[in-house]
Amino acid sequence: YEPPPEVTHAAQEFDERHQRRSARCERCMMAVKEDPDSIAKNVIFTKALNDVKFSRFFVPENADEVPEPIEAKAVRKNDHVVVGETWNLGISIFGPRNKEADSGEYDDTEAMLRKSLEMSWRRCLDSHNTVAFLTKLDKSEGVVEACFDVLWDACAFLYGCFDYYATVGGHEDVLLVTKPGYKRLIEDCHLILPGSKHANATAFDQLFVLLNAKGSDNAHALDRQEWLQMLLRMAAMLYVSPGHIGGVPAALKELITVDLMPNVDRRSLQDSHTFRSEFMYLQDVDEILRLFEKSLRAIFNVYAAIGSQVGDELQSGTRLGWAQYRLLASDLALFDEDFKDRELSLVFAWSRLRVVDEKSLKSRVKRTQLSFEDLLECLLRISTLKVLPSQEEVFDSGCDDGGELLLQMKEKEPEKHAKFIADNIRNWDDPLPDTIVRLVETLLYLIVRTVLKRLKEEGVDDGHLRPLSQKDVIRFRAVCALRDGTG
């Protein structure tokens, strides 16, 4: 029997992969022999052993005959006793997230997004004489409803664009589109037409001023309803006023599908639903987060309390605002060539669940601040963006975990650390170099070890790996405030 070339090739690939797994397992075993008391090394050895144990090569074959289906026999309920509880999101570390979500779920539902767009659309129609503006340009019946239908068809895309361009500019509020974000959108999509009387640079500058006039809550940035206003008026400038397209709904669709979708920054297309279902709401992820839960809650509680004021819901000390979130990232030294302010802002914007009414105080609290579960999503996203060492690199270095290896490299071999990042840096949507569980585990070890290392340097701790207490984090924040001048 001569196997086909594709089977031979697959077998060779499997053999090479199996040899690598066996070699890694052997290195792990030697590491455990040298340090049998190391919990981290024992855990990783077990994982490496399982990789070898469950490694199988399978070649599908065509069945000669389809066997007769076996008739299932009814089983009485008392024949089997289920021990424990089946894992689900309700009993996971993310359990409380749906209770405060406007959707009532663990993600943004279509019904909630519809309500959200309808709310913004009503506000859009009530300001800037929008109804009169539309009916003057387009006399056709139902033009207002038709424009809403176009926006609804592209709702996820338009909200993604809003999130991305709101984070352009490095301002305090990364949840509204300021002038730099507005101009970046125009540049990315090549909307300015040289020689045009309707779509020149001056016309776009005047549009931004117009959108922020007439009682706007923020005179220097666009909120959701003003974002919809912007789209309507851009469609008119580019297509209706010059006479290229007669109807506003058709012009709006042309703007979105031809000018925006192919040209916006690709990070505008980030899909939070996909991220949460594939990398976040998983039992393995829940288990690793539970191992670090004490440390993570201590960090969250201390940093959320910074600047809190009694009676102020926006400074209640129970959620993490943008300023506290950025301070936390700075104290933990997460910034590097692989993770800058830009990525920090995007992670903050992507990790919140959407609200229906962005103007109400209750929704504003959820829109502008992170809950503990939102912070967990931030950490998972950060772990997919930062360059983190593999298991092989950790064992070859003799370290217990990736966090220890990274800190050693930064302190003792900064040039090697810089090269390590430069050689492995990747785009936000590139395939992950490892499983999400191992990536977030390394990041969490890095966070805990960073805190303990600072405390050891100040002589207030021995630096040995252990869960963090709230007292540890308070001391860590005080040390960072004195050292970095961030009181």
C-alpha positions in Angstrom: 0.0 0.0 0.0 1.4 3.4 -1.1 -0.2 6.2 1.0 -1.1 9.3 -1.0 1.4 12.2 -0.8 -0.8 14.4 1.5 -1.0 11.5 4.0 2.8 11.0 3.9 3.3 14.8 4.4 0.9 14.9 7.3 2.6 11.9 8.9 6.0 13.6 8.6 4.6 16.8 10.2 3.0 14.8 13.0 6.3 12.9 13.6 8.3 16.2 13.9 5.7 17.7 16.2 5.6 14.6 18.3 9.4 14.7 18.7 9.3 18.3 19.8 6.6 17.5 22.3 8.6 14.6 23.6 11.8 16.7 23.9 9.9 19.4 25.8 8.4 16.8 28.1 11.8 15.5 28.9 13.1 19.0 29.6 10.1 19.6 31.9 10.8 16.3 33.7 14.4 17.3 34.3 13.4 20.7 35.6 11.0 19.0 38.1 13.8 16.7 39.3 16.0 19.7 40.0 13.3 21.5 41.8 10.5 19.0 42.9 8.9 21.6 45.3 8.1 24.0 42.5 4.3 24.0 41.9 4.6 25.9 38.6 7.2 23.4 37.2 5.0 20.4 38.2 1.9 22.0 36.6 3.7 22.7 33.3 5.3 19.2 33.3 1.8 17.7 33.7 0.6 19.7 30.7 3.7 18.7 28.6 3.1 15.1 29.5 -0.5 15.3 28.5 0.5 16.8 25.2 2.5 13.6 24.5 0.0 11.3 26.0 -2.9 12.5 23.9 -1.0 12.9 20.7 -2.5 10.7 18.0 -2.2 10.5 14.2 -5.4 9.7 12.4 -6.0 9.1 8.7 -9.6 9.3 7.7 -10.7 6.4 5.4 -13.8 5.9 3.4 -16.1 3.3 4.9 -17.0 0.3 2.7 -20.5 0.0 4.2 -22.5 2.3 6.4 -23.3 0.3 9.6 -26.8 0.0 10.8 -27.6 2.6 13.5 -27.7 1.2 17.0 -30.9 1.8 18.7 -30.5 3.8 21.9 -31.9 2.3 25.0 -33.8 4.4 27.5 -32.0 5.0 30.7 -33.8 5.6 34.0 -32.9 8.8 35.8 -31.7 7.0 38.8 -29.2 4.9 36.9 -26.6 7.7 36.8 -25.8 10.2 39.5 -24.2 13.5 38.3 -21.6 14.7 40.7 -20.8 18.4 40.9 -22.2 21.1 38.7 -21.9 21.5 35.0 -19.7 24.5 34.1 -21.5 27.5 32.7 -21.0 31.3 32.7 -23.3 31.7 35.6 -21.0 29.9 38.0 -17.8 31.3 36.3 -15.8 34.3 37.5 -17.8 36.3 34.9 -21.0 35.3 36.6 -22.2 38.7 37.8 -21.6 40.4 34.4 -25.1 39.9 32.9 -26.8 41.3 36.0 -25.7 44.9 35.2 -25.6 44.6 31.4 -28.3 46.5 29.4 -28.7 43.4 27.3 -29.2 41.2 30.4 -26.7 38.8 28.8 -22.9 38.3 28.8 -22.6 40.0 25.5 -24.3 42.7 23.4 -27.5 41.2 21.9 -29.1 42.2 18.6 -32.2 43.5 20.5 -30.1 45.7 22.7 -28.1 47.1 19.8 -31.4 47.9 18.0 -32.6 49.8 21.1 -29.3 51.6 21.4 -29.4 52.7 17.7 -33.1 53.7 18.0 -32.2 55.9 21.0 -29.4 57.6 19.2 -31.4 58.0 16.0 -34.2 59.8 17.9 -31.7 62.2 19.4 -30.2 62.7 16.0 -33.6 63.6 14.5 -34.4 66.0 17.4 -31.2 68.0 16.9 -29.8 70.2 14.1 -33.2 70.2 12.2 -32.3 66.8 10.9 -35.8 65.9 9.7 -36.1 69.2 7.7 -32.5 68.6 6.4 -33.4 65.1 5.1 -36.8 66.0 3.6 -35.4 69.1 1.8 -32.7 67.0 0.1 -34.9 64.0 -0.6 -38.7 64.4 -1.3 -39.3 60.6 -1.5 -41.8 59.1 1.0 -40.2 57.4 4.0 -36.8 58.9 3.6 -36.2 59.1 7.4 -37.1 55.4 7.9 -35.0 54.4 4.9 -32.0 56.1 6.3 -32.4 54.3 9.7 -32.6 51.0 7.8 -29.3 51.7 6.1 -27.7 52.5 9.5 -29.2 49.4 11.1 -27.8 47.1 8.4 -24.3 48.5 9.1 -24.8 49.0 12.9 -22.0 46.7 14.1 -19.5 48.2 11.6 -20.5 51.8 12.5 -20.2 51.2 16.2 -16.8 49.6 15.7 -15.6 52.6 13.7 -16.9 54.9 16.5 -14.9 52.9 19.1 -11.7 53.0 17.1 -11.7 56.7 16.0 -12.7 57.7 19.5 -9.4 56.4 20.8 -7.4 58.6 18.3 -5.7 61.6 19.8 -4.6 60.6 23.3 -7.2 62.7 25.1 -8.8 62.1 28.5 -12.1 60.8 27.1 -11.3 57.9 24.8 -15.0 57.2 24.3 -15.9 60.3 22.2 -14.6 61.2 18.7 -12.5 64.3 19.0 -11.1 66.4 16.1 -8.0 64.2 15.6 -10.2 61.1 15.3 -12.5 62.9 12.9 -9.7 64.0 10.7 -8.1 60.6 10.8 -11.3 59.0 9.5 -11.4 61.6 6.6 -7.8 60.9 5.8 -8.1 57.1 6.0 -11.2 57.1 3.7 -9.9 59.8 1.3 -13.1 61.8 1.6 -11.6 65.2 0.7 -12.0 65.7 -3.0 -9.6 68.3 -4.5 -11.4 71.0 -6.4 -14.8 70.0 -5.1 -17.1 72.8 -3.9 -19.0 70.4 -1.6 -16.3 68.1 -0.2 -13.2 70.1 0.3 -11.1 70.5 3.5 -12.9 73.6 4.6 -16.3 72.0 4.2 -15.3 69.1 6.5 -13.9 71.5 9.1 -17.2 73.5 9.1 -19.1 70.2 9.4 -17.3 69.3 12.6 -18.1 72.8 14.1 -21.7 72.4 13.1 -22.0 69.0 14.7 -20.7 70.3 18.0 -22.9 73.4 18.0 -26.5 73.9 19.2 -26.4 72.7 22.7 -24.0 69.8 22.4 -23.0 68.2 25.6 -19.3 68.3 24.5 -18.3 71.2 22.3 -15.1 69.4 21.1 -16.1 65.8 20.4 -18.8 63.7 18.8 -21.1 61.4 20.8 -23.2 58.6 19.2 -26.0 60.8 17.9 -23.6 63.3 16.4 -21.7 60.4 14.8 -24.9 59.5 13.0 -25.4 63.2 12.1 -21.9 63.2 10.6 -22.7 60.2 8.4 -25.9 61.8 7.0 -24.2 65.1 6.2 -21.1 63.5 4.7 -23.4 61.4 2.4 -25.1 64.7 1.3 -21.8 66.5 0.8 -20.2 63.7 -1.3 -23.2 62.4 -3.3 -26.5 64.4 -3.1 -25.4 68.0 -3.3 -23.1 67.4 -6.3 -26.0 65.5 -8.0 -24.2 62.1 -8.2 -27.0 60.3 -6.3 -30.6 61.6 -5.9 -31.7 59.9 -2.7 -30.2 60.3 0.8 -30.6 56.6 1.8 -28.8 55.5 -1.4 -26.0 58.1 -0.8 -25.7 57.0 2.8 -25.3 53.4 1.7 -22.7 54.4 -0.9 -20.7 56.3 1.7 -20.7 53.3 4.2 -20.1 50.5 1.7 -17.8 52.2 -0.8 -15.9 54.9 1.1 -15.8 53.7 4.7 -15.8 49.9 4.8 -12.8 49.2 2.5 -10.7 52.1 3.9 -11.1 52.5 7.6 -8.3 51.2 9.9 -8.8 47.4 10.1 -9.0 47.6 13.9 -12.4 49.2 13.4 -13.6 45.7 12.3 -12.7 44.1 15.7 -15.5 41.8 16.7 -16.1 41.6 20.5 -18.6 38.8 20.2 -16.1 36.6 18.4 -13.4 37.4 21.0 -15.6 36.6 23.9 -16.9 33.4 22.5 -13.5 32.0 21.3 -11.0 33.4 23.8 -12.9 34.5 26.9 -16.0 32.6 28.0 -14.2 29.2 28.3 -13.9 26.9 31.2 -10.1 26.7 30.9 -9.9 30.5 31.0 -12.2 30.7 34.0 -10.0 28.2 35.9 -6.8 30.1 35.3 -8.5 33.4 36.3 -9.8 31.8 39.5 -6.3 30.8 40.4 -5.3 34.5 40.4 -8.7 35.9 41.6 -7.5 37.0 45.0 -4.6 39.0 43.5 -6.8 40.5 40.8 -9.6 41.6 43.1 -7.0 43.2 45.4 -5.6 45.1 42.5 -9.0 46.2 41.3 -10.2 47.3 44.7 -7.2 49.4 45.4 -7.0 51.2 42.0 -10.8 51.7 41.8 -10.7 53.5 45.1 -8.2 56.1 43.9 -9.9 59.5 43.7 -13.3 58.2 44.9 -15.8 60.6 46.4 -18.7 59.9 48.6 -22.0 60.6 46.9 -20.5 60.8 43.4 -21.6 57.8 41.3 -18.9 58.6 38.7 -16.2 58.4 41.4 -17.8 55.8 43.7 -14.6 53.7 44.1 -16.4 50.5 43.0 -15.4 50.7 39.3 -12.2 51.5 37.4 -12.2 54.8 35.4 -9.9 55.6 32.5 -7.4 57.5 34.7 -7.1 54.7 37.2 -6.9 52.1 34.4 -4.0 53.9 32.8 -2.3 54.4 36.1 -2.5 50.7 36.8 -1.0 49.8 33.4 1.8 52.3 34.1 2.6 51.0 37.6 2.7 47.4 36.3 5.1 48.5 33.5 3.0 47.0 30.8 4.0 49.6 28.2 6.6 48.6 25.7 7.1 48.5 21.9 4.5 45.7 21.8 1.9 47.6 23.9 1.6 51.4 23.8 -1.0 54.0 24.8 -2.9 53.3 21.5 -3.4 49.6 22.4 -4.3 50.5 26.0 -7.1 52.8 24.8 -8.5 50.3 22.3 -8.5 47.5 25.0 -10.5 49.9 27.3 -13.0 50.7 24.5 -13.4 47.1 23.4 -13.8 45.6 26.9 -17.0 47.3 27.9 -20.6 46.1 27.1 -22.6 48.7 25.2 -25.4 50.7 26.8 -28.8 51.7 25.4 -28.9 55.3 26.7 -25.5 56.9 26.8 -26.9 60.1 28.4 -28.4 58.6 31.6 -26.2 58.7 34.7 -26.5 54.9 35.3 -25.4 54.2 31.7 -22.7 56.8 31.8 -21.2 55.0 34.8 -21.1 51.7 32.8 -20.0 53.4 29.6 -17.0 55.2 31.1 -15.8 52.8 33.8 -14.8 49.2 34.1 -16.4 46.6 36.3 -14.2 43.8 37.7 -15.4 41.5 34.9 -14.6 44.2 32.3 -11.0 44.4 33.7 -10.7 40.6 33.3 -11.6 41.1 29.6 -8.9 43.8 29.4 -6.3 41.5 30.8 -7.3 38.7 28.3 -7.0 41.2 25.4 -3.7 42.5 26.7 -2.3 39.0 26.8 -3.1 38.6 23.1 -1.3 41.8 22.2 1.9 41.6 24.3 4.9 39.5 23.3 5.1 36.7 25.9 7.6 33.8 26.1 6.6 30.2 25.2 6.9 27.3 27.5 10.0 26.1 25.8 11.7 29.5 26.3 10.7 29.5 30.0 12.2 26.0 30.7 15.3 26.7 28.7 15.9 29.8 30.9 15.5 27.8 34.1 12.7 30.1 35.3 9.5 29.0 36.9 7.2 30.9 34.6 7.1 33.5 31.8 6.6 36.4 34.2 9.9 35.6 36.0 11.7 35.3 32.6 10.4 38.6 31.3 11.4 40.5 34.5 14.9 38.9 34.4 15.4 39.9 30.8 14.2 43.5 31.4 16.5 43.9 34.4 19.7 41.9 33.3 19.5 41.8 29.5 17.6 44.8 28.3 19.0 44.5 24.7 18.0 40.8 24.6 14.5 41.8 25.8 14.2 44.5 23.2 15.2 42.1 20.4 12.8 39.4 21.8 9.9 41.9 21.4 11.1 43.2 18.0 11.4 39.6 16.7 8.0 38.5 17.9 5.8 41.5 17.7 2.6 40.9 15.6 -0.5 42.6 14.4 -3.6 42.6 16.6 -5.5 40.2 14.4 -2.6 37.7 13.7 -3.1 34.1 14.9 -2.1 33.7 18.6 1.3 32.1 19.1 0.0 29.9 21.9 -3.3 29.1 23.6 -5.2 31.9 25.3 -4.9 30.0 28.6 -1.1 30.0 28.5 -0.9 33.6 27.3 -3.1 35.0 30.1 -1.3 32.7 32.7 2.0 34.3 31.7 0.6 37.8 31.9 -0.9 37.2 35.3 2.4 35.8 36.6 4.1 38.9 35.2 1.6 41.2 37.0 2.0 39.4 40.4 5.8 39.2 40.2 6.0 42.9 39.2 4.2 43.9 42.4 6.3 41.6 44.6 9.5 42.7 42.9 8.8 46.3 43.7 8.0 45.5 47.3 11.2 43.5 47.6 13.2 46.4 46.2 11.8 48.7 48.9 12.6 46.1 51.6 8.9 45.5 52.6 8.7 41.9 51.3 10.8 38.9 50.5 9.6 38.8 47.0 8.6 35.1 47.0 5.7 34.2 44.7 2.3 34.2 46.5 -1.2 35.7 46.0 -1.4 39.4 46.6 -3.4 40.9 49.4 -5.0 44.3 49.4 -2.3 45.5 51.8 0.4 44.4 49.3 -1.3 46.4 46.5 -1.7 49.5 48.7 2.1 49.3 49.5 2.9 48.8 45.8 0.8 51.9 44.8 2.6 53.9 47.5 6.0 52.8 46.3 5.1 53.7 42.7 3.8 57.1 43.7 7.0 57.9 45.5 9.3 56.6 42.7 7.4 57.8 39.7 5.8 61.0 41.1 2.3 59.7 40.4 0.6 60.5 43.7 
